[in-house]
């Protein structure tokens, strides 16, 4: 993994074997990012994606193991209890052009990933909302 800051933007390049969530989290901590947006593309060969079930307030997770293009990686950076908090979603496409998407829990890079963190000034924290069952942004 390598990263470089350009003003309020950080460009991250991930290498084969790098894990997406952990790598972005490490860069955000190193660069003291408290608030921002995330976008990216790349290729992975393993991913864990989830869907939040509003009726049970639980995530249903699926592990996918084959070659995928990250056709869209999008999300945000905030904080929760003073710690960096990532909320990322991804759409992954396979060789047959089938798309899979959801909340991104884990993903292992197979070739590369190119990710941009757009840093915003300020800080927004999160708190657990029992009615919804999620960690929501609080202002």
N, C-alpha and C positions, 0 to 999 in steps of 0.2 A: 504494500500500500504506500502511496505517496500522495501528498496534498500540498497545495499552495494557495495562499490567500491573495486575492486581488480586491482591495478595498473591502466592501461588505459582502463579497462572494468568496467562497472557498471551493476550489476544484479538487476533487478526490479521484484518484485512479486506483482501482482495486486490481489485484493480480490473481491468477489461478490459486484456488485454495483459501483466499480471504473470505471471511464471513461478512456479509453486508451490514447487518444491524450492529454487530460489535465494532466494525471498522468505522462506521459513521459516528457511532457513539463515542469512540476514542478520539476522533478528530474534533467533535463538538466539545468534549471535555478539555482537550488540549488547547483549543482556541477560545475557551470560555464563552461558548455560544449559549445564550439563555433563551433566545427566541429567534425563530427563522422558519424558512420553508426548505424543502428538500425535493429535488427532481433528479431523474437519472435514467440511463439505459445500460444495457450490457448483456451478459450471458451467464447463466447459472446451470448447474446440473443437479442441484437439490434445493428444494424450498419447502418451507412449512408455511402454509397460508391458512387463514381462519375467517370464519363468518360468525358474527355475534348474533346469537338467538335472543331476540327481545322477550320471548315468552318464558324462557328458562334463565335468562341473564347469564348465559354461559357461551364461551367460544367453542365452536366445533372446528377442530384443526384437521388438516390433511397434509400429509407429507408427499411431495412429488419428487420422483427420482428419474430424470432423463434430461436430455439437452433442451434448454429453453432460452429464448431471447427474452430479455426484459423489455417489453415494448413500452411500458410506462412504470416508473417508480415515482411516487408523489407522496408528500406528507409534510409534517411540521415538527419543529423542535420547540419544546417548552421546558418547564421544570415541574417537579413534584417533590415536595418536602426538601427543597433545596438541591435536588439531584437532576441531572439531565434526563429528559423524558422524550423519547421518539415515538411518533405515531405515523407509521408508514403503510401505504397500500401499494400493491403491485399487480400488474397484468403481465402474465407470462404466456408466450406462444411457443408451441412445439413445431416439429417438422411438417406436420399435417395442417398447420395453421389453426389448430384448436387453441382457444384462449382460456386461461385459468386466472382467476383473480381473487383478491381479498386482502385482508389485513396481513401484512408480512411479519411473521415471527422470526424466521431464519431463512438464510439463503447462502449457498456456497458458490462462489464465482468459479466458472469453468474456463473462461478466456480472459475477460476483463469486464470492468464496470466503470462507467464515467458518471460521477455524481456531483451535483452542484448544491451547496448549502448557501442559501441567500439569507444573510444575517440581518435581522431587524433590531433596531435599538429598543431597549426595554427588557422587561421580564414579565412573563405570564405564568402563573402557577396552575396546577391542577389539583382537584380534590375528588374523592370518590363520591358519587351521587347514588345513594341506595335506591332511589326510585327508578333510575335508568339502569343501574348496575355497571356503570363505566366511570373511569377517571375523566372528568370533564374539565375543560378550561374554565377558570374562574377569573373574573375581572375585579 
